[in-house]
Amino acid sequence: MSCGRPSRRARCVGPHFKFEECYLYPSLERFLGEGYVKKLLNEHDGIFRSVWKLAKLAEKETWSDADVKSAEANLDLIYEHPIGCDGLSLWMERLGAEERDELWKQMHATRRKGTGLFDYYYERQNA
């Protein structure tokens, strides 16, 4: 799936978050600890809020200086996530081959479903 346009990006990011929260984080909790997994979930909460704020800003015809600062701050919050997220792949190496294979299957199934970012947000809020 190409992730070029904003609507397509939302369909790429939604499955990413859903896979992490439903499958990856529970698999790694024994290594990372419950507190760190909660921190990761809180990061996702912050990203949902930041994307929402940026989407609202994008609807405006013009931006004030405060809007520009808000956009920059929200982008900074979003940019931090991939760095920590990439490090989780190292923890996956501690899992057995069978468990890693199952995670890959879940990741591909989640991507095929293509749940949008905000669709997943509402799904997790109602769970």
Buried (B, 14 or more C-beta within 10 A) or exposed (E): EEEEEEEBBBBBBBBBBBBBBBBBBEBBBEEBEEEBBEEBBEBBEBBBEBBBBBEEBEEEEEEEEEBEEBBEEBEEBBEEBEEEBEEBEEBBEEBEEEEBEBBEEBBEEBBEEBBBBBBBBEEBEEE
